[in-house]
Amino acid sequence: MPSWLKRTLVTLITVLTFGLVTPPASLLENTKADKTAKGVEVSAKGQGLTAEEALKEEPPSLTPAMFVTYAVGEAERQSMLKFGSKIGPVIGDRFKQDILPRMEQTLTGFAGNVPTEDLQHLALSQRPKGGENEKIFHVYDARSGEDLLRFHVRRDHPPKDGYYFDFHYHSNTDGFLAHHELGRIYWNKNQPPQWLS
């Protein structure tokens, strides 16, 4: 495999997973060997460049679609983690069918409005809150730590009705004041267990 392709794969794996997944060792070893090779001609973007010149090239930039793919996978994973073993089996399918596509739509609209050079600095919080807390995950700017989107789920119990899980998000564009509805899932007449249980 050409060395420029190995470097590109290592870069893509790192960018797509925000550094959470380590590229395979075989790709890393060959990349390290390429870095030490001096004066070796490699083909990068159809031009003859030395290994040092090829390494100085900009890595491929993160696209909105790449960010959304990563974020939706994390949204599903963290939601199932928050639901725990008691709530997850009951509402998991409805969540994937009704709520997750709306989360994806929201993330797509959000990522489309973020300048391309800022996409690589977006991060997702990694631990949903348990107990009565609403937090599933937040999208934030890793440079400043500022939250940009907050995805939450609240338990509702209308009078003379059962319990519902109200999925919504908050945006920094309105100071996180408005609830932007994603949907509701009915639980039953009994009080649901704590999150993460």
Backbone as a printed PyTorch tensor [residue, N CA C, xyz], in Angstrom:
tensor([[[  0.8510,  -1.1610,   0.0000],
         [  0.0000,   0.0000,   0.0000],
         [  0.9060,   1.2370,   0.0000]],

        [[  0.6170,   2.2350,  -0.8470],
         [  1.4480,   3.4510,  -0.8720],
         [  1.4280,   4.1600,   0.4790]],

        [[  2.5420,   4.7510,   0.8080],
         [  2.6660,   5.3770,   2.1280],
         [  1.7060,   6.5520,   2.2960]],

        [[  1.4400,   7.2950,   1.2210],
         [  0.5140,   8.4250,   1.3520],
         [ -0.8950,   7.9360,   1.6820]],

        [[ -1.2530,   6.7730,   1.1660],
         [ -2.5670,   6.2110,   1.4530],
         [ -2.6460,   5.7730,   2.9180]],

        [[ -1.5490,   5.1910,   3.4380],
         [ -1.5180,   4.7870,   4.8390],
         [ -1.6770,   6.0050,   5.7510]],

        [[ -0.9420,   7.0750,   5.4120],
         [ -1.0330,   8.2940,   6.2180],
         [ -2.4490,   8.8700,   6.1680]],

        [[ -3.0560,   8.8250,   4.9850],
         [ -4.4120,   9.3320,   4.8410],
         [ -5.3830,   8.5140,   5.6850]],

        [[ -5.2210,   7.1890,   5.6780],
         [ -6.0840,   6.3300,   6.4900],
         [ -5.9050,   6.6130,   7.9750]],

        [[ -4.6670,   6.7690,   8.4130],
         [ -4.4010,   7.0800,   9.8220],
         [ -5.0670,   8.4080,  10.1900]],

        [[ -4.9270,   9.4090,   9.3220],
         [ -5.5180,  10.7180,   9.5760],
         [ -7.0350,  10.6240,   9.6130]],

        [[ -7.6400,   9.9360,   8.6610],
         [ -9.0930,   9.8060,   8.6260],
         [ -9.6320,   9.0860,   9.8610]],

        [[ -8.9830,   8.0070,  10.2490],
         [ -9.4290,   7.2670,  11.4390],
         [ -9.3520,   8.1690,  12.6660]],

        [[ -8.2750,   8.9130,  12.7800],
         [ -8.1020,   9.8030,  13.9280],
         [ -9.1390,  10.9100,  13.9190]],

        [[ -9.3720,  11.5380,  12.7620],
         [-10.3170,  12.6490,  12.6790],
         [-11.7510,  12.1700,  12.8820]],

        [[-12.1150,  11.0870,  12.2310],
         [-13.4950,  10.5950,  12.3300],
         [-13.8670,  10.1730,  13.7410]],

        [[-12.9170,   9.6730,  14.4860],
         [-13.2150,   9.2180,  15.8440],
         [-12.7660,  10.2220,  16.8970]],

        [[-12.3730,  11.4140,  16.4530],
         [-11.8810,  12.4550,  17.3530],
         [-10.7800,  11.9320,  18.2690]],

        [[ -9.9440,  11.0360,  17.7520],
         [ -8.8130,  10.5090,  18.4940],
         [ -9.1690,   9.4370,  19.5040]],

        [[-10.4260,   8.9870,  19.5080],
         [-10.8490,   7.9840,  20.4920],
         [-10.4320,   6.5710,  20.1010]],

        [[-10.2090,   6.3370,  18.8140],
         [ -9.8120,   5.0180,  18.3430],
         [ -8.4090,   5.1170,  17.7580]],

        [[ -7.5420,   4.2230,  18.1690],
         [ -6.1810,   4.1990,  17.6530],
         [ -6.1630,   3.4200,  16.3420]],

        [[ -5.5480,   3.9870,  15.2990],
         [ -5.4580,   3.2570,  14.0340],
         [ -4.6860,   1.9490,  14.2230]],

        [[ -4.9190,   0.9700,  13.3420],
         [ -4.2240,  -0.3200,  13.4640],
         [ -2.7120,  -0.1430,  13.5100]],

        [[ -2.0580,  -1.0000,  14.2800],
         [ -0.6060,  -0.9010,  14.4760],
         [  0.1460,  -1.0230,  13.1530]],

        [[ -0.3590,  -1.8380,  12.2440],
         [  0.3430,  -2.0080,  10.9650],
         [  0.4010,  -0.6950,  10.1900]],

        [[ -0.6460,   0.1110,  10.2760],
         [ -0.6200,   1.4120,   9.6120],
         [  0.3200,   2.3760,  10.3200]],

        [[  0.3310,   2.3280,  11.6440],
         [  1.1860,   3.2290,  12.4070],
         [  2.6600,   2.9140,  12.2170]],

        [[  3.0180,   1.6360,  12.2200],
         [  4.4190,   1.2600,  12.0560],
         [  4.9480,   1.7150,  10.7060]],

        [[  4.1900,   1.5100,   9.6800],
         [  4.6370,   1.9130,   8.3510],
         [  4.6980,   3.4300,   8.2270]],

        [[  3.7930,   4.1250,   8.8910],
         [  3.8170,   5.5770,   8.8540],
         [  5.0660,   6.0950,   9.5580]],

        [[  5.4140,   5.4960,  10.7050],
         [  6.6270,   5.9030,  11.4050],
         [  7.8540,   5.6350,  10.5510]],

        [[  7.8670,   4.5040,   9.8600],
         [  9.0020,   4.1870,   8.9860],
         [  9.0900,   5.1890,   7.8550]],

        [[  7.9410,   5.6100,   7.3330],
         [  7.9370,   6.5970,   6.2610],
         [  8.4880,   7.9340,   6.7410]],

        [[  8.2070,   8.3000,   8.0020],
         [  8.6920,   9.5710,   8.5320],
         [ 10.2160,   9.5840,   8.6180]],

        [[ 10.8110,   8.4240,   8.8820],
         [ 12.2560,   8.3820,   9.0200],
         [ 12.9610,   8.2390,   7.6800]],

        [[ 12.2350,   7.8490,   6.6370],
         [ 12.8430,   7.7140,   5.3140],
         [ 13.0760,   9.0980,   4.7400]],

        [[ 14.3180,   9.4120,   4.4570],
         [ 14.6430,  10.7290,   3.9240],
         [ 14.9390,  10.6050,   2.4390]],

        [[ 14.3700,  11.5480,   1.6890],
         [ 14.6550,  11.5950,   0.2640],
         [ 13.9380,  10.5270,  -0.5460]],

        [[ 13.0700,   9.7510,   0.0870],
         [ 12.3500,   8.7150,  -0.6440],
         [ 11.2160,   9.3800,  -1.3990]],

        [[ 11.0900,   9.0790,  -2.6570],
         [ 10.0340,   9.6650,  -3.4500],
         [  8.7220,   8.9330,  -3.1820]],

        [[  7.6710,   9.6900,  -2.9070],
         [  6.3380,   9.1250,  -2.7580],
         [  5.3920,   9.9050,  -3.6490]],

        [[  4.3300,   9.2790,  -4.0090],
         [  3.3480,   9.9430,  -4.8440],
         [  2.2260,  10.4510,  -3.9560]],

        [[  2.0650,  11.7710,  -3.8720],
         [  0.9890,  12.3650,  -3.0960],
         [  0.2830,  13.3800,  -3.9770]],

        [[ -0.9930,  13.1980,  -4.1510],
         [ -1.8010,  14.0670,  -4.9940],
         [ -1.2390,  14.1560,  -6.4090]],

        [[ -0.6720,  13.0520,  -6.8790],
         [ -0.1970,  12.9980,  -8.2550],
         [  1.1090,  13.7380,  -8.4880]],

        [[  1.8090,  14.1820,  -7.4350],
         [  3.0600,  14.9120,  -7.5860],
         [  4.1750,  14.1090,  -6.9440]],

        [[  5.3930,  14.2020,  -7.4870],
         [  6.5340,  13.5500,  -6.8660],
         [  7.0350,  14.4040,  -5.7220]],

        [[  6.8990,  13.9300,  -4.4880],
         [  7.3380,  14.6610,  -3.3040],
         [  8.1990,  13.7570,  -2.4490]],

        [[  9.0960,  14.3540,  -1.6900],
         [  9.8580,  13.5600,  -0.7290],
         [  8.9460,  13.2330,   0.4470]],

        [[  9.3450,  12.2830,   1.2790],
         [  8.5300,  11.8820,   2.4280],
         [  8.3030,  13.0680,   3.3620]],

        [[  9.3260,  13.8850,   3.5760],
         [  9.1800,  15.0340,   4.4700],
         [  8.1780,  16.0410,   3.9270]],

        [[  8.2140,  16.2810,   2.6010],
         [  7.2710,  17.2200,   2.0000],
         [  5.8450,  16.6890,   2.0780]],

        [[  5.6740,  15.4020,   1.8760],
         [  4.3400,  14.8080,   1.9190],
         [  3.7530,  14.8890,   3.3230]],

        [[  4.5860,  14.7500,   4.3610],
         [  4.1060,  14.8090,   5.7340],
         [  3.6730,  16.2140,   6.1380]],

        [[  4.2200,  17.2290,   5.4510],
         [  3.8750,  18.6090,   5.7760],
         [  2.5350,  19.0220,   5.1800]],

        [[  1.9760,  18.2170,   4.2800],
         [  0.6980,  18.5450,   3.6620],
         [ -0.3990,  18.5600,   4.7110]],

        [[ -1.4260,  19.3630,   4.4500],
         [ -2.5680,  19.4450,   5.3470],
         [ -3.3490,  18.1390,   5.3240]],

        [[ -3.7800,  17.6450,   6.4880],
         [ -4.6260,  16.4480,   6.5020],
         [ -5.9940,  16.7860,   5.9090]],

        [[ -6.7170,  15.7800,   5.4510],
         [ -8.0380,  16.0450,   4.9040],
         [ -8.9140,  16.7000,   5.9590]],

        [[ -9.6980,  17.6910,   5.5550],
         [-10.5290,  18.3950,   6.5340],
         [-11.7980,  17.6040,   6.8160]],

        [[-12.3130,  17.8250,   8.0010],
         [-13.5290,  17.1600,   8.4450],
         [-14.7150,  17.8160,   7.7510]],

        [[-15.6050,  17.0170,   7.2030],
         [-16.7920,  17.5440,   6.5360],
         [-17.9830,  17.4730,   7.4800]],

        [[-19.0260,  18.2520,   7.2030],
         [-20.2210,  18.1610,   8.0400],
         [-20.7870,  16.7370,   8.0840]],

        [[-20.7690,  16.0330,   6.9500],
         [-21.3000,  14.6660,   6.9170],
         [-20.4910,  13.7410,   7.8190]],

        [[-19.1660,  13.9180,   7.8430],
         [-18.3180,  13.0870,   8.6980],
         [-18.6410,  13.3530,  10.1680]],

        [[-18.8190,  14.6260,  10.5160],
         [-19.1520,  14.9710,  11.8900],
         [-20.5060,  14.3800,  12.2790]],

        [[-21.5030,  14.5080,  11.4040],
         [-22.8510,  14.0090,  11.7070],
         [-22.8250,  12.4940,  11.8910]],

        [[-22.0920,  11.7810,  11.0440],
         [-21.9960,  10.3240,  11.1690],
         [-21.4480,   9.9420,  12.5340]],

        [[-20.3750,  10.6070,  12.9340],
         [-19.7900,  10.3420,  14.2480],
         [-20.7730,  10.7050,  15.3660]],

        [[-21.3780,  11.8900,  15.2740],
         [-22.2510,  12.3850,  16.3420],
         [-23.5010,  11.5180,  16.5060]],

        [[-24.0700,  11.0380,  15.4090],
         [-25.2660,  10.2000,  15.5020],
         [-24.9220,   8.8580,  16.1550]],

        [[-23.7820,   8.2980,  15.8140],
         [-23.3390,   7.0620,  16.4650],
         [-23.1640,   7.2570,  17.9580]],

        [[-22.5720,   8.3770,  18.3420],
         [-22.3930,   8.6880,  19.7630],
         [-23.7320,   8.9650,  20.4350]],

        [[-24.6420,   9.6240,  19.7260],
         [-25.9660,   9.9150,  20.2910],
         [-26.6890,   8.6140,  20.6350]],

        [[-26.6300,   7.6490,  19.7350],
         [-27.2770,   6.3610,  19.9940],
         [-26.6040,   5.6320,  21.1570]],

        [[-25.2730,   5.5980,  21.1410],
         [-24.5350,   4.8960,  22.1870],
         [-24.7960,   5.5090,  23.5640]],

        [[-24.7140,   6.8260,  23.6470],
         [-24.8830,   7.4790,  24.9450],
         [-26.3360,   7.4460,  25.4200]],

        [[-27.2730,   7.4750,  24.4890],
         [-28.6780,   7.3620,  24.8850],
         [-28.9560,   5.9940,  25.4750]],

        [[-28.4640,   4.9600,  24.8240],
         [-28.6800,   3.6030,  25.3440],
         [-27.9950,   3.4270,  26.7020]],

        [[-26.8450,   4.0570,  26.8590],
         [-26.1560,   4.0200,  28.1470],
         [-27.0040,   4.7130,  29.2130]],

        [[-27.5780,   5.8630,  28.8770],
         [-28.4090,   6.6030,  29.8280],
         [-29.6570,   5.7990,  30.2010]],

        [[-30.2810,   5.1300,  29.2170],
         [-31.4950,   4.3650,  29.4920],
         [-31.2160,   3.2200,  30.4600]],

        [[-30.0320,   2.6540,  30.3980],
         [-29.6880,   1.5570,  31.2840],
         [-30.4100,   0.2690,  30.9100]],

        [[-30.2720,  -0.7250,  31.7540],
         [-30.8120,  -2.0510,  31.4530],
         [-32.3010,  -2.1660,  31.7610]],

        [[-32.8780,  -1.1730,  32.4240],
         [-34.3100,  -1.2430,  32.7560],
         [-35.1680,  -0.4720,  31.7560]],

        [[-34.7190,   0.6960,  31.3570],
         [-35.5030,   1.5190,  30.4280],
         [-35.1710,   1.1640,  28.9730]],

        [[-33.9110,   0.8920,  28.6840],
         [-33.4630,   0.6380,  27.3170],
         [-34.2430,  -0.4320,  26.5670]],

        [[-34.4340,  -1.6180,  27.1410],
         [-35.1710,  -2.6540,  26.4090],
         [-36.6190,  -2.2700,  26.1030]],

        [[-37.2080,  -1.3890,  26.9070],
         [-38.6090,  -1.0090,  26.7230],
         [-38.7630,   0.0550,  25.6360]],

        [[-37.9000,   1.0760,  25.6360],
         [-38.0860,   2.1860,  24.6930],
         [-37.0150,   2.2530,  23.6120]],

        [[-36.0170,   1.3680,  23.6410],
         [-34.8920,   1.4510,  22.7060],
         [-35.2910,   1.4620,  21.2370]],

        [[-36.2040,   0.5830,  20.8450],
         [-36.6220,   0.5170,  19.4400],
         [-37.3580,   1.7740,  19.0190]],

        [[-38.2550,   2.2660,  19.8720],
         [-38.9800,   3.5050,  19.5500],
         [-38.0240,   4.6820,  19.4650]],

        [[-37.0240,   4.6960,  20.3480],
         [-36.0320,   5.7610,  20.3070],
         [-35.3080,   5.7580,  18.9670]],

        [[-34.8370,   4.5850,  18.5410],
         [-34.1020,   4.4890,  17.2800],
         [-34.9770,   4.8310,  16.0790]],

        [[-36.2450,   4.5110,  16.1750],
         [-37.1610,   4.7410,  15.0630],
         [-37.6410,   6.1930,  14.9980]],

        [[-37.9690,   6.7850,  16.1390],
         [-38.6090,   8.1010,  16.1490],
         [-37.6890,   9.2600,  16.5300]],

        [[-36.8610,   9.0780,  17.5340],
         [-36.0870,  10.1900,  18.0940],
         [-34.7320,  10.3480,  17.4040]],

        [[-34.0210,   9.2410,  17.2030],
         [-32.6790,   9.3170,  16.6230],
         [-32.6610,  10.0010,  15.2510]],

        [[-33.6200,   9.7320,  14.3460],
         [-33.6130,  10.4610,  13.0670],
         [-33.7890,  11.9700,  13.2490]],

        [[-34.5350,  12.3800,  14.2570],
         [-34.7060,  13.8120,  14.5210],
         [-33.4250,  14.4150,  15.0980]],

        [[-32.7270,  13.6320,  15.9150],
         [-31.4180,  14.0870,  16.3980],
         [-30.4690,  14.2730,  15.2110]],

        [[-30.4850,  13.3020,  14.2990],
         [-29.6230,  13.3820,  13.1170],
         [-29.9570,  14.6160,  12.2900]],

        [[-31.2320,  14.8900,  12.1230],
         [-31.6630,  16.0670,  11.3660],
         [-31.1650,  17.3490,  12.0450]],

        [[-31.2670,  17.4100,  13.3590],
         [-30.7940,  18.5700,  14.1110],
         [-29.2850,  18.7310,  13.9740]],

        [[-28.5490,  17.6230,  14.1160],
         [-27.0880,  17.6730,  14.0010],
         [-26.6560,  18.0490,  12.5880]],

        [[-27.3910,  17.5870,  11.5830],
         [-27.0730,  17.9340,  10.1910],
         [-27.2440,  19.4280,   9.9650]],

        [[-28.3590,  19.9840,  10.4360],
         [-28.5780,  21.4250,  10.3050],
         [-27.5320,  22.2320,  11.0490]],

        [[-27.1840,  21.7600,  12.2430],
         [-26.1730,  22.4440,  13.0430],
         [-24.8120,  22.4210,  12.3430]],

        [[-24.3740,  21.2200,  11.9090],
         [-23.0520,  21.0790,  11.2780],
         [-22.9740,  21.8590,   9.9760]],

        [[-24.1000,  21.9790,   9.2720],
         [-24.1150,  22.7460,   8.0310],
         [-23.8850,  24.2260,   8.2450]],

        [[-24.1330,  24.7180,   9.4560],
         [-23.9500,  26.1420,   9.7560],
         [-22.6220,  26.4470,  10.4450]],

        [[-21.8180,  25.4120,  10.6990],
         [-20.5250,  25.6090,  11.3470],
         [-19.4680,  25.7560,  10.2550]],

        [[-18.6240,  26.7840,  10.3270],
         [-17.5450,  26.9070,   9.3340],
         [-16.6870,  25.6390,   9.3100]],

        [[-16.2880,  25.2240,   8.1160],
         [-15.5510,  23.9720,   7.9360],
         [-14.3160,  23.9050,   8.8200]],

        [[-13.6110,  25.0060,   8.9720],
         [-12.3940,  24.9850,   9.7770],
         [-12.6820,  24.8050,  11.2700]],

        [[-13.9210,  25.0690,  11.7010],
         [-14.2890,  24.8980,  13.1120],
         [-14.8290,  23.5040,  13.4260]],

        [[-15.2150,  22.7380,  12.3950],
         [-15.7860,  21.4010,  12.6210],
         [-14.8340,  20.4970,  13.3980]],

        [[-13.5460,  20.5760,  13.1050],
         [-12.5810,  19.6900,  13.7630],
         [-12.4250,  19.9880,  15.2450]],

        [[-12.9610,  21.1190,  15.6940],
         [-12.8460,  21.4850,  17.1140],
         [-14.1150,  21.1560,  17.9010]],

        [[-15.1090,  20.5500,  17.2350],
         [-16.3270,  20.1650,  17.9350],
         [-16.1080,  18.8460,  18.6650]],

        [[-16.6900,  18.7240,  19.8250],
         [-16.5710,  17.4930,  20.6220],
         [-17.9110,  17.2060,  21.2680]],

        [[-18.0840,  15.9580,  21.6870],
         [-19.2960,  15.5410,  22.3880],
         [-18.9160,  15.1050,  23.7920]],

        [[-19.7410,  15.5160,  24.7680],
         [-19.5060,  15.0550,  26.1240],
         [-19.6410,  13.5420,  26.1330]],

        [[-18.9260,  12.8740,  27.0130],
         [-18.8110,  11.4220,  26.9320],
         [-19.5650,  10.6500,  27.9940]],

        [[-20.2410,  11.2980,  28.9170],
         [-20.9140,  10.5480,  29.9720],
         [-22.2810,  11.1590,  30.2540]],

        [[-23.3740,  10.4460,  29.9270],
         [-24.6930,  10.9770,  30.2800],
         [-24.8730,  10.9770,  31.7970]],

        [[-25.7540,  11.8290,  32.2680],
         [-26.0170,  11.9300,  33.7060],
         [-27.0790,  10.9170,  34.1240]],

        [[-26.9740,  10.4300,  35.3390],
         [-27.9280,   9.4600,  35.8730],
         [-28.9350,  10.1110,  36.8020]],

        [[-29.6320,   9.2840,  37.5330],
         [-30.6200,   9.7690,  38.5030],
         [-31.7880,  10.4450,  37.8210]],

        [[-32.0580,  11.6850,  38.2130],
         [-33.1570,  12.4660,  37.6450],
         [-32.6540,  13.4640,  36.5980]],

        [[-31.3500,  13.5620,  36.4040],
         [-30.7610,  14.5480,  35.5120],
         [-31.1720,  14.3010,  34.0650]],

        [[-31.3760,  15.3770,  33.2940],
         [-31.8660,  15.2800,  31.9210],
         [-30.7690,  15.0360,  30.8780]],

        [[-29.5340,  15.3290,  31.1770],
         [-28.4670,  15.3470,  30.1670],
         [-28.2280,  13.9750,  29.5300]],

        [[-28.2560,  13.9610,  28.1730],
         [-27.8010,  12.7950,  27.4190],
         [-26.3720,  13.0900,  26.9520]],

        [[-26.2120,  14.1470,  26.1390],
         [-24.8770,  14.5830,  25.7300],
         [-24.9510,  16.0340,  25.2760]],

        [[-23.7960,  16.6880,  25.2660],
         [-23.6840,  18.0560,  24.7840],
         [-22.6630,  18.0990,  23.6580]],

        [[-22.8990,  18.9630,  22.6870],
         [-21.9190,  19.2620,  21.6440],
         [-21.2650,  20.5640,  22.0730]],

        [[-19.9330,  20.5720,  22.1210],
         [-19.2480,  21.7740,  22.5820],
         [-17.9970,  22.0420,  21.7540]],

        [[-17.4910,  23.2650,  21.8730],
         [-16.2480,  23.6650,  21.2130],
         [-15.1070,  23.2700,  22.1410]],

        [[-14.2560,  22.3630,  21.6850],
         [-13.1750,  21.8450,  22.5270],
         [-12.1420,  22.9270,  22.8610]],

        [[-12.0330,  23.9550,  22.0520],
         [-11.0600,  25.0190,  22.3310],
         [-11.4820,  25.8560,  23.5270]],

        [[-12.7520,  26.2380,  23.5750],
         [-13.2210,  27.1290,  24.6330],
         [-13.9980,  26.3990,  25.7260]],

        [[-14.4770,  25.1910,  25.4290],
         [-15.3030,  24.4530,  26.3800],
         [-16.7540,  24.9130,  26.3720]],

        [[-17.1000,  25.8150,  25.4600],
         [-18.4460,  26.3750,  25.3940],
         [-19.4320,  25.3820,  24.7790]],

        [[-20.5510,  25.1360,  25.4750],
         [-21.6080,  24.2820,  24.9370],
         [-22.2640,  24.9790,  23.7500]],

        [[-22.5960,  24.1900,  22.7230],
         [-23.2770,  24.7070,  21.5460],
         [-24.6760,  24.1040,  21.4130]],

        [[-24.8030,  22.8210,  21.6840],
         [-26.0910,  22.1130,  21.6930],
         [-26.1310,  21.2140,  22.9160]],

        [[-27.3090,  21.1100,  23.5220],
         [-27.4850,  20.2240,  24.6710],
         [-28.6850,  19.3170,  24.3890]],

        [[-28.4420,  18.0170,  24.3090],
         [-29.5150,  17.0450,  24.0810],
         [-29.9230,  16.4500,  25.4240]],

        [[-31.2120,  16.5620,  25.7260],
         [-31.7300,  16.1470,  27.0210],
         [-32.9730,  15.2770,  26.8640]],

        [[-33.3120,  14.5640,  27.9300],
         [-34.5690,  13.8280,  28.0220],
         [-35.1470,  14.0790,  29.4090]],

        [[-36.4230,  14.4370,  29.4340],
         [-37.0920,  14.7600,  30.6880],
         [-38.2470,  13.7820,  30.8940]],

        [[-38.5170,  13.4620,  32.1390],
         [-39.6800,  12.6340,  32.4470],
         [-40.8780,  13.5560,  32.6790]],

        [[-41.9560,  13.3020,  31.9620],
         [-43.1900,  14.0660,  32.1460],
         [-44.2580,  13.1490,  32.7120]],

        [[-45.0930,  13.7170,  33.5850],
         [-46.2130,  12.9740,  34.1480],
         [-47.4320,  13.8880,  34.1820]],

        [[-48.1150,  14.0030,  33.0240],
         [-49.3110,  14.8480,  33.0020],
         [-50.3660,  14.3010,  33.9690]],

        [[-51.1880,  15.1710,  34.5530],
         [-52.2240,  14.7170,  35.4890],
         [-53.1520,  13.6760,  34.8510]],

        [[-53.4570,  12.6410,  35.6010],
         [-54.3540,  11.5620,  35.1750],
         [-53.8670,  10.8600,  33.9060]],

        [[-52.5710,  10.8050,  33.7390],
         [-51.9820,  10.1440,  32.5730],
         [-50.7370,   9.3990,  33.0450]],

        [[-50.1390,   8.6310,  32.1560],
         [-48.9250,   7.8990,  32.5060],
         [-47.6880,   8.7710,  32.3670]],

        [[-46.5360,   8.1240,  32.3990],
         [-45.2500,   8.8160,  32.2810],
         [-44.7840,   8.8200,  30.8310]],

        [[-44.1580,   9.9180,  30.4520],
         [-43.5930,  10.0740,  29.1140],
         [-42.1320,  10.4900,  29.2420]],

        [[-41.3450,  10.1270,  28.2510],
         [-39.9870,  10.6410,  28.1270],
         [-40.0130,  11.6930,  27.0300]],

        [[-39.6880,  12.9230,  27.4010],
         [-39.7210,  14.0670,  26.4910],
         [-38.2930,  14.3660,  26.0320]],

        [[-37.9940,  14.0800,  24.7890],
         [-36.6700,  14.3240,  24.2220],
         [-36.6570,  15.7110,  23.5870]],

        [[-35.6250,  16.4760,  23.8860],
         [-35.5150,  17.8290,  23.3720],
         [-34.0470,  18.2500,  23.3610]],

        [[-33.7870,  19.4020,  22.7510],
         [-32.4350,  19.9570,  22.7990],
         [-32.5280,  21.4550,  23.0500]],

        [[-31.4310,  22.0020,  23.5230],
         [-31.2810,  23.4350,  23.7600],
         [-30.1290,  23.9090,  22.8880]],

        [[-30.1920,  25.1500,  22.4480],
         [-29.1490,  25.7090,  21.5750],
         [-28.5750,  26.9820,  22.1880]],

        [[-27.2950,  27.2210,  21.9290],
         [-26.6750,  28.4480,  22.4370],
         [-27.1770,  29.6810,  21.6900]],

        [[-27.8330,  29.4900,  20.5410],
         [-28.3190,  30.6410,  19.7710],
         [-29.3950,  31.4160,  20.5170]],

        [[-30.1270,  30.7670,  21.4240],
         [-31.1440,  31.4590,  22.2140],
         [-30.8050,  31.4360,  23.7110]],

        [[-29.5370,  31.1970,  24.0170],
         [-29.1000,  31.1620,  25.4130],
         [-29.5880,  29.9310,  26.1570]],

        [[-29.9010,  28.8630,  25.4490],
         [-30.3630,  27.5940,  26.0140],
         [-31.6990,  27.7290,  26.7450]],

        [[-32.5030,  28.7300,  26.3690],
         [-33.7760,  28.9550,  27.0600],
         [-34.9100,  28.1070,  26.4880]],

        [[-34.9760,  27.9720,  25.1790],
         [-36.0970,  27.2730,  24.5420],
         [-35.8700,  25.7620,  24.5220]],

        [[-36.9750,  25.0300,  24.6560],
         [-36.9620,  23.5820,  24.4610],
         [-37.3200,  23.3380,  22.9960]],

        [[-36.4100,  22.7470,  22.2430],
         [-36.6790,  22.3790,  20.8590],
         [-37.0370,  20.8980,  20.8790]],

        [[-38.3110,  20.6080,  20.6410],
         [-38.8350,  19.2500,  20.7940],
         [-38.2830,  18.2860,  19.7420]],

        [[-37.9300,  17.1000,  20.1910],
         [-37.5310,  16.0150,  19.3020],
         [-38.5870,  14.9100,  19.2880]],

        [[-39.3710,  14.8070,  20.3440],
         [-40.4170,  13.8030,  20.4020],
         [-40.6190,  13.2690,  21.8040]],

        [[-41.7020,  12.4870,  21.9560],
         [-42.0340,  11.8950,  23.2480],
         [-42.2490,  10.4030,  23.0580]],

        [[-41.9000,   9.6500,  24.1130],
         [-42.1360,   8.2080,  24.1280],
         [-42.8700,   7.8800,  25.4280]],

        [[-43.9730,   7.1610,  25.2880],
         [-44.7720,   6.7820,  26.4490],
         [-44.0880,   5.6400,  27.1990]],

        [[-44.0590,   5.7500,  28.5190],
         [-43.4920,   4.6910,  29.3700],
         [-44.6250,   3.7800,  29.8270]],

        [[-45.3410,   4.1330,  30.8470],
         [-46.5750,   3.4920,  31.3120],
         [-47.0660,   4.2700,  32.5180]],

        [[-48.0180,   3.7130,  33.2720],
         [-48.5990,   4.4220,  34.4250],
         [-47.6700,   4.4320,  35.6430]],

        [[-46.7220,   3.4940,  35.6820],
         [-45.8060,   3.4130,  36.8210],
         [-44.6150,   4.3430,  36.6270]],

        [[-44.1020,   4.8340,  37.7520],
         [-42.9380,   5.7300,  37.6830],
         [-41.7300,   4.9680,  37.1170]],

        [[-41.0350,   5.5520,  36.1290],
         [-39.8690,   4.8800,  35.5500],
         [-38.6940,   4.8440,  36.5270]],

        [[-37.7950,   3.8880,  36.3560],
         [-36.6050,   3.8460,  37.2100],
         [-35.6540,   5.0010,  36.9220]],

        [[-34.6490,   5.1510,  37.7630],
         [-33.6350,   6.2010,  37.5860],
         [-32.8400,   5.9360,  36.2990]],

        [[-32.3000,   7.0120,  35.7350],
         [-31.4170,   6.8680,  34.5710],
         [-30.1580,   6.1080,  34.9590]],

        [[-29.5890,   5.4050,  34.0500],
         [-28.3710,   4.5980,  34.2010],
         [-28.5700,   3.3730,  35.0910]],

        [[-29.8340,   3.0450,  35.4070],
         [-30.0530,   1.8820,  36.2780],
         [-30.3320,   0.6230,  35.4560]]])
